[in-house]
Amino acid sequence: MNVAQISNNLLEIFYMMIGLYMGITMIFTLKDRNHKTRIGTALFWGILTVIFIFGKLIPSEVIGASIIVIAILSATKQINVGTIKQLDETFTNLKAKQLGLKIFIPSLSIAIIAMLIATFTNFSGTVAIGISATVTIVLTFVITKAKPMEYIEDSSRMYQTMGSFTILPQLLASLGVLFTVAGVGNKISSIISGIVPSGNILVGVVAYCLGMAIFTMIMGNAFAAFSVITVGVGVPFVFSQGGNPVVCSLLALTAGYCGTLLTPMAANFNMLPSTLLELKDKNAVIKAQAPVAVVLLLIHIFLMYTLGF
């Protein structure tokens, strides 16, 4: 068995693990008799459980129909948070004092272990993150002396709090693929060609960076926007004028991240923190990030113009 096969098998295992967590959340929801939309919410988590565990065996048409059901449940507000076991603040504060700075070891370990695996092995970045997360879970148990049930309850609490935001990254990535296949990039290119004067490098660079930021704001995912904007703007208005594909592509992608800081569509970055922190203003994170995002976008335009040519 080669590295690619091992990597794919590990990825399937990680998807199954995520599915099991969602299945546990479904069980907690069904047991919650005070949940106002118990059936709808349980159905949402049940569908995701089946998709994540058995998705490779299920026909794509069935998966698509399941996603439509999820969309209907979300649109009719059937996916809600139930009765969640609240943490004992006295206990958590005491535990935090006992652990001190060691409490940050698991969080830092995820990034460090993933980086080492991605650097020194041929595993994909996704698999590296999955391995590091699994190792970190074990490390967390060792450091905190937590009970397995506490871990299960906290996992369910996190998933319930996230709700439909849980699958937004996957849906947005799929949207990017659909846009590419549908030829949206070529359509954007034809529209931009009537606006951007040919032969003007600066205008092409501005269009590429702004296009990445704006399209990322619409789609909520810079990776999904990248293929569309690169085909529609990057290739005809930057690369064809002598732009270095490596330098300009990297800067375009990170310019897209500037858009990520400005959109509620990037729910896992911008809306979820507001929800978890129970902020009254759900856009508080975006408002705090906006000035930095605009400055960074201007810097990207400057860097692409000066370093990319």
CORMOCOR-V200406 format. One record per residue. RES is the residue in one small letter. PSI is psi in degrees with one decimal (NA if undefined). Layout:
BEGIN
res:RES psi:PSI
res:RES psi:PSI
END
This chain:
BEGIN
res:m psi:124.1
res:n psi:176.6
res:v psi:-38.8
res:a psi:-42.0
res:q psi:-42.4
res:i psi:-43.0
res:s psi:-44.8
res:n psi:-40.3
res:n psi:-42.6
res:l psi:-40.6
res:l psi:-40.6
res:e psi:-39.2
res:i psi:-42.1
res:f psi:-39.2
res:y psi:-39.6
res:m psi:-39.2
res:m psi:-43.1
res:i psi:-41.1
res:g psi:-38.6
res:l psi:-41.1
res:y psi:-41.4
res:m psi:-35.7
res:g psi:-39.0
res:i psi:-41.1
res:t psi:-38.7
res:m psi:-42.7
res:i psi:-44.1
res:f psi:-38.9
res:t psi:-44.7
res:l psi:-31.5
res:k psi:-12.5
res:d psi:95.8
res:r psi:-16.2
res:n psi:-0.7
res:h psi:125.4
res:k psi:-31.1
res:t psi:50.5
res:r psi:-46.6
res:i psi:-46.3
res:g psi:-43.6
res:t psi:-41.6
res:a psi:-37.2
res:l psi:-40.7
res:f psi:-51.5
res:w psi:-32.6
res:g psi:-42.3
res:i psi:-45.1
res:l psi:-37.6
res:t psi:-48.2
res:v psi:-42.5
res:i psi:-45.8
res:f psi:-32.7
res:i psi:-43.2
res:f psi:12.2
res:g psi:-35.4
res:k psi:-22.6
res:l psi:-10.6
res:i psi:134.7
res:p psi:145.1
res:s psi:-31.6
res:e psi:-37.9
res:v psi:-40.4
res:i psi:-44.5
res:g psi:-43.3
res:a psi:-37.1
res:s psi:-38.6
res:i psi:-37.2
res:i psi:-40.7
res:v psi:-43.2
res:i psi:-41.5
res:a psi:-39.8
res:i psi:-42.6
res:l psi:-40.2
res:s psi:-42.7
res:a psi:-32.6
res:t psi:11.6
res:k psi:43.1
res:q psi:-3.2
res:i psi:105.7
res:n psi:166.0
res:v psi:135.0
res:g psi:-152.0
res:t psi:113.2
res:i psi:133.1
res:k psi:117.6
res:q psi:148.1
res:l psi:144.1
res:d psi:109.0
res:e psi:-37.6
res:t psi:-44.0
res:f psi:-44.2
res:t psi:-38.7
res:n psi:-40.0
res:l psi:-42.6
res:k psi:-38.4
res:a psi:-39.3
res:k psi:-36.9
res:q psi:-41.6
res:l psi:-33.2
res:g psi:-137.4
res:l psi:-13.4
res:k psi:-18.4
res:i psi:-22.2
res:f psi:-8.7
res:i psi:-47.1
res:p psi:-42.6
res:s psi:-44.4
res:l psi:-32.3
res:s psi:-35.1
res:i psi:-50.0
res:a psi:-43.2
res:i psi:-47.2
res:i psi:-42.5
res:a psi:-41.4
res:m psi:-41.8
res:l psi:-41.9
res:i psi:-44.2
res:a psi:-30.3
res:t psi:-42.2
res:f psi:3.4
res:t psi:173.5
res:n psi:13.5
res:f psi:150.5
res:s psi:163.0
res:g psi:-37.0
res:t psi:-43.4
res:v psi:-39.0
res:a psi:-41.7
res:i psi:-40.3
res:g psi:-43.5
res:i psi:-44.8
res:s psi:-37.8
res:a psi:-40.1
res:t psi:-44.9
res:v psi:-39.4
res:t psi:-34.8
res:i psi:-46.5
res:v psi:-42.5
res:l psi:-37.4
res:t psi:-42.9
res:f psi:-41.7
res:v psi:-43.6
res:i psi:-45.0
res:t psi:-16.0
res:k psi:30.3
res:a psi:154.9
res:k psi:150.0
res:p psi:-39.0
res:m psi:-34.2
res:e psi:-39.5
res:y psi:-43.7
res:i psi:-44.4
res:e psi:-40.5
res:d psi:-35.4
res:s psi:-44.3
res:s psi:-40.9
res:r psi:-42.3
res:m psi:-45.4
res:y psi:-42.4
res:q psi:-38.2
res:t psi:-39.3
res:m psi:-37.9
res:g psi:-134.4
res:s psi:-15.2
res:f psi:-18.8
res:t psi:-42.3
res:i psi:6.7
res:l psi:-42.1
res:p psi:-41.3
res:q psi:-40.9
res:l psi:-40.2
res:l psi:-37.6
res:a psi:-40.9
res:s psi:-37.5
res:l psi:-39.0
res:g psi:-42.4
res:v psi:-43.1
res:l psi:-41.6
res:f psi:-39.8
res:t psi:-46.7
res:v psi:-35.4
res:a psi:-7.1
res:g psi:24.7
res:v psi:-36.8
res:g psi:-42.7
res:n psi:-36.5
res:k psi:-42.4
res:i psi:-40.1
res:s psi:-43.3
res:s psi:-33.8
res:i psi:-46.3
res:i psi:-35.4
res:s psi:-25.4
res:g psi:-8.4
res:i psi:-46.9
res:v psi:122.6
res:p psi:133.9
res:s psi:143.4
res:g psi:-4.4
res:n psi:103.8
res:i psi:-45.5
res:l psi:-44.7
res:v psi:-37.8
res:g psi:-41.9
res:v psi:-44.6
res:v psi:-43.3
res:a psi:-38.8
res:y psi:-49.6
res:c psi:-46.4
res:l psi:-39.3
res:g psi:-42.4
res:m psi:-44.7
res:a psi:-46.4
res:i psi:-44.6
res:f psi:-32.8
res:t psi:-37.7
res:m psi:-35.9
res:i psi:-42.6
res:m psi:-19.3
res:g psi:8.1
res:n psi:116.6
res:a psi:-33.3
res:f psi:-39.5
res:a psi:-36.0
res:a psi:-27.7
res:f psi:-49.8
res:s psi:-40.1
res:v psi:-49.8
res:i psi:-33.2
res:t psi:-42.2
res:v psi:-42.3
res:g psi:-30.7
res:v psi:-47.7
res:g psi:-50.6
res:v psi:-51.9
res:p psi:-26.8
res:f psi:-7.6
res:v psi:-59.6
res:f psi:-40.8
res:s psi:-16.1
res:q psi:12.2
res:g psi:6.4
res:g psi:137.2
res:n psi:116.2
res:p psi:-37.7
res:v psi:-52.5
res:v psi:-48.4
res:c psi:-36.7
res:s psi:-44.7
res:l psi:-44.1
res:l psi:-33.8
res:a psi:-41.7
res:l psi:-45.9
res:t psi:-24.3
res:a psi:-35.1
res:g psi:-35.7
res:y psi:-27.5
res:c psi:-37.5
res:g psi:-32.8
res:t psi:-36.2
res:l psi:-11.5
res:l psi:6.1
res:t psi:138.4
res:p psi:-14.7
res:m psi:-27.0
res:a psi:64.5
res:a psi:-37.3
res:n psi:-20.4
res:f psi:-40.3
res:n psi:-36.6
res:m psi:-38.4
res:l psi:-45.1
res:p psi:-39.4
res:s psi:-37.6
res:t psi:-46.2
res:l psi:-35.2
res:l psi:-2.2
res:e psi:44.4
res:l psi:142.8
res:k psi:-39.5
res:d psi:108.3
res:k psi:-16.8
res:n psi:14.5
res:a psi:-39.4
res:v psi:-43.9
res:i psi:-43.7
res:k psi:-37.4
res:a psi:-31.2
res:q psi:-20.2
res:a psi:-50.4
res:p psi:-41.0
res:v psi:-40.6
res:a psi:-42.3
res:v psi:-44.3
res:v psi:-44.4
res:l psi:-36.9
res:l psi:-41.5
res:l psi:-39.0
res:i psi:-38.5
res:h psi:-41.3
res:i psi:-44.5
res:f psi:-45.1
res:l psi:-41.0
res:m psi:-38.9
res:y psi:-37.5
res:t psi:-33.6
res:l psi:-22.1
res:g psi:-8.6
res:f psi:NA
END
